[in-house]
Amino acid sequence: MANLAQTRSEPAAGPTAAETDAYLRLGLRNRWHPVLPSRFVADKPIGIRRMGERIVLWRGPGGAIRAMADRCPHRGAPLSLGRVADDRIACWYHAVEIGADGTVLCVPGEPGCSLEGKRLVKTFPAREVKGAIFLWMGDALHPDPAPYTPPPQLQEGAYDAFLSYQEWKTPWRFLYDNNMDPMHGQFLHAQSHSMARGERKAEFAIRATDTGFVFAKTTQKDVNFDWSEWCDAGAIYCRLEIPYPASGGPGGNFGIVFHAVPIDEGSSACFFWRFRKVSGWQRDAWRFLYKTRLEARHFAVLEQDRAIAEGMDADADRAEHLYSHDGGVVRMRNILRAEARAQLKALRAAGLDPLAKSEA
């Protein structure tokens, strides 16, 4: 009995593999995540769901993005159905007014009541990057955002990029698996204008970088979809490049910076920035060719990826038989699981359990 009592008083073991995977189903916290194209948000509030949370977005003075939990502290009505005025949002249900910092500013039905002056609504730090709104999705221990410098391809300067946004009915992790799997281009996209060339077998190697790693073919370079890069630098994303034929115009390789954020456990918001290194007249030519000829071809390729991802069972990754070409996927998953396990362990040490909360 003494041993049993001692066991009960000891700290619980770290999160199990099943608990870690359950935590990851709604994404990795303490990162900047794109949540919506900038053009979707104007002067009226808009409600979205990201990482399982309901969020309302609107623009304040000067066009600044405001983001907070889409839930009035009075009775839980969606604030996204309300109206915005003077950098505050008023709930449609009882006109309770919430300031941009989440503080209740006015309760018209009972002025001076105990709600007024209290910060009762969770807010999200926001910024805009290359046509998309990014939010800091921190956990309870990390409400303040970490630094984030967008990759050069999404900064003003040597590159030009177009944003494609889609919502897919598939878990977010399948999207990252797809982007860290260069070999599928040779098969799934074999009829593509840019991925029809090269060998149908290859060997791969992993090269570490300051922000992640590159998974690249050792037997072929700049012929097809020959490498992918996993990055974790305040935000998590994948980057890849595909050589273009001369008919694709100036600018060298065509590249993609890809982010995915879960809407819920079974659907994802997908952000694909298509970029090229162009300036001057070459930038004008690239933009013209993209809009008149290339964009439709790129959407056709994305449709092939979407059909595969949405056709897979949500637990397809639990019964896999992987081989060497999946080395990039395996390394990425191990990184994600290690970080997720550390986050969950820290939260539980602080007396918080997001898994228990989600089941309540």
TORNURO-970829 format. One record per residue (C-alpha): y negated, z, x. Coordinates in pm, whole numbers, padded with zeros to 5 digits, always signed. Layout:
N
YZX
...
This chain:
360
+00000+00000+00000
-00234+00069+00290
-00189-00286+00413
-00262-00422+00065
-00581-00216+00040
-00689-00333+00383
-00627-00694+00283
-00837-00655-00027
-01133-00516+00166
-01137-00790+00430
-01372-01087+00390
-01217-01376+00205
-01091-01668+00411
-01312-01975+00444
-01312-02238+00169
-00983-02419+00124
-00951-02796+00159
-00936-02828-00220
-01251-02617-00265
-01434-02815+00001
-01344-03144-00166
-01455-03005-00503
-01790-02907-00354
-01833-03256-00204
-01778-03433-00535
-02146-03377-00615
-02267-03475-00269
-02383-03310+00049
-02677-03070+00016
-02959-02995+00258
-03044-03361+00304
-03305-03606+00180
-03155-03839-00082
-03305-04146-00250
-03296-04095-00625
-03485-04386-00786
-03685-04696-00692
-04057-04618-00677
-04139-04885-00935
-03946-04693-01202
-04192-04403-01204
-04543-04444-01343
-04767-04221-01552
-04498-04117-01800
-04219-03871-01717
-03871-04007-01660
-03550-03805-01668
-03256-03868-01434
-02937-03692-01324
-02861-03668-00955
-02596-03458-00781
-02514-03314-01123
-02871-03187-01178
-03111-03303-01447
-03447-03390-01290
-03779-03509-01433
-04012-03728-01225
-04371-03831-01278
-04680-03925-01080
-04962-03678-01031
-05317-03737-00907
-05339-04021-00658
-04988-04138-00748
-04810-03845-00578
-04451-03800-00694
-04371-03478-00881
-04011-03369-00935
-03866-03064-01106
-03569-02951-01311
-03569-03130-01645
-03549-02809-01845
-03827-02615-02016
-03801-02243-01931
-03871-02151-02293
-03569-02295-02474
-03422-02546-02232
-03560-02862-02393
-03587-03168-02164
-03932-03187-02009
-03885-03561-01962
-03953-03599-02336
-04293-03434-02295
-04632-03560-02181
-04821-03542-01852
-05190-03450-01816
-05395-03301-01531
-05094-03268-01299
-04896-03064-01547
-04621-03150-01791
-04613-03022-02149
-04282-02976-02329
-04256-03173-02652
-04075-02890-02831
-04343-02615-02822
-04605-02764-02585
-04537-02511-02307
-04724-02642-02002
-04568-02639-01653
-04765-02700-01333
-04645-02924-01049
-04522-02617-00857
-04302-02504-01150
-04539-02233-01276
-04586-02182-01650
-04957-02241-01704
-04995-02216-02079
-04794-02115-02387
-05002-02243-02680
-04796-02057-02938
-04866-01718-02773
-05144-01729-02514
-05112-01458-02251
-04740-01400-02311
-04510-01290-02030
-04406-01645-01937
-04752-01745-01822
-04815-01727-01449
-04445-01717-01357
-04279-01983-01146
-03977-02052-01365
-03890-02417-01300
-03717-02542-00987
-03910-02812-00800
-03801-03070-00543
-04001-03183-00239
-04054-03559-00270
-04159-03853-00056
-04150-04231-00079
-03977-04456+00173
-03979-04836+00155
-03989-04860-00223
-03769-04560-00306
-03832-04199-00404
-03649-03947-00183
-03599-03585-00286
-03497-03290-00072
-03175-03170-00235
-03141-02832-00070
-02903-02555-00166
-03016-02204-00264
-03041-02104+00103
-03245-02407+00208
-03523-02476-00045
-03764-02604+00221
-03712-02958+00349
-03598-03048+00698
-03778-03319+00897
-03675-03675+00826
-03783-03990+01007
-03661-04307+00831
-03474-04559+01045
-03691-04830+01204
-03558-05084+00954
-03726-04890+00670
-04056-04836+00847
-04353-05069+00854
-04346-05277+01170
-04096-05516+01323
-03861-05529+01022
-03893-05646+00665
-03658-05520+00394
-03582-05568+00026
-03439-05286-00184
-03153-05351-00423
-03074-05065-00663
-02762-05037-00877
-02568-04767-01059
-02191-04790-01022
-01923-04608-01219
-01740-04476-00917
-01753-04160-00701
-02020-04173-00430
-01769-04122-00149
-01599-04454-00229
-01926-04633-00153
-01951-04479+00193
-01583-04550+00256
-01652-04915+00175
-01948-04942+00411
-01759-04778+00699
-01475-05031+00663
-01581-05350+00845
-01238-05511+00810
-01265-05564+00436
-01531-05832+00486
-01268-06067+00628
-01064-06042+00308
-01265-05927+00004
-01565-06140+00104
-01372-06430+00257
-01554-06681+00035
-01898-06547+00121
-02151-06776+00289
-02179-06526+00578
-01832-06368+00606
-01592-06661+00613
-01556-06680+00992
-01361-06491+01253
-01016-06342+01307
-00828-06173+01025
-00701-05899+01255
-00888-05678+01501
-00889-05367+01714
-01160-05102+01679
-01328-04834+01886
-01563-04546+01800
-01884-04489+01994
-02080-04168+01945
-02458-04186+01887
-02735-03925+01868
-02713-03925+01487
-02348-04013+01421
-02121-04289+01543
-02055-04664+01545
-01719-04804+01438
-01689-05152+01590
-01438-05427+01656
-01351-05460+02024
-01204-05806+01977
-01496-05975+01801
-01876-05939+01802
-02153-06105+01600
-01909-06327+01413
-01857-06143+01084
-01902-05790+00948
-01795-05651+01286
-01935-05296+01297
-02073-05012+01086
-02287-04715+01185
-02274-04372+01024
-02601-04178+01052
-02698-03822+00964
-03062-03766+01058
-03213-03559+00777
-03064-03814+00536
-02717-03966+00547
-02677-04343+00544
-02478-04635+00681
-02615-04933+00870
-02449-05266+00942
-02536-05621+01043
-02384-05959+00961
-02464-06281+01153
-02635-06554+00954
-02582-06929+00977
-02885-07142+01064
-02930-07219+00694
-03024-06852+00646
-03355-06911+00821
-03518-06724+01109
-03477-06357+01193
-03135-06321+01351
-02870-06097+01195
-02893-05989+00834
-02869-05611+00807
-02813-05346+00543
-02919-04982+00531
-02714-04815+00260
-02750-04484+00076
-02550-04352-00218
-02617-04035-00415
-02390-03904-00690
-02524-03907-01043
-02226-03697-01143
-01868-03677-01018
-01778-04023-01149
-02091-04235-01101
-02336-04313-00823
-02688-04439-00760
-02669-04705-00488
-02952-04816-00260
-02907-05126-00046
-03195-05226+00179
-03140-05580+00311
-03341-05630+00629
-03419-05872+00909
-03630-05842+01222
-03911-06084+01143
-04289-06113+01177
-04563-06367+01112
-04450-06696+00963
-04086-06597+01006
-04140-06303+00771
-04288-06536+00511
-03994-06774+00551
-03743-06488+00521
-03904-06354+00207
-03915-06699+00047
-03553-06780+00132
-03436-06439+00018
-03593-06464-00325
-03508-06830-00387
-03159-06862-00235
-03011-06559-00064
-03056-06275-00313
-02819-06427-00570
-02553-06469-00298
-02594-06109-00190
-02552-05987-00546
-02231-06190-00572
-02097-06009-00264
-02201-05671-00407
-02019-05753-00729
-01698-05791-00530
-01749-05444-00378
-01835-05298-00718
-01526-05444-00884
-01300-05284-00621
-01477-04946-00624
-01493-04918-01002
-01133-05032-01035
-01002-04743-00825
-00888-04415-00980
-01123-04125-00910
-00850-03960-00702
-00739-04276-00523
-00814-04119-00185
-00553-03846-00246
-00256-04082-00218
-00359-04312+00067
-00155-04451+00355
-00415-04524+00622
-00387-04719+00946
-00602-04779+01255
-00862-04993+01080
-00953-04685+00875
-01063-04487+01180
-01431-04500+01084
-01357-04380+00732
-01147-04090+00863
-01411-03977+01113
-01687-03991+00852
-01481-03793+00602
-01407-03527+00862
-01780-03493+00938
-01867-03462+00570
-01593-03208+00502
-01689-02994+00801
-02051-02981+00688
-01956-02918+00325
-01721-02638+00426
-01995-02475+00635
-02243-02495+00346
-01998-02351+00096
-01898-02072+00335
-02264-01975+00394
-02340-01973+00022
-02042-01751-00053
-02140-01514+00230
-02476-01478+00054
-02306-01392-00275
-02344-01739-00424
-02066-01967-00542
-02170-02315-00661
-01817-02394-00769
-01803-02095-01002
-02145-02185-01141
-02042-02542-01214
-01740-02418-01409
-01938-02174-01621
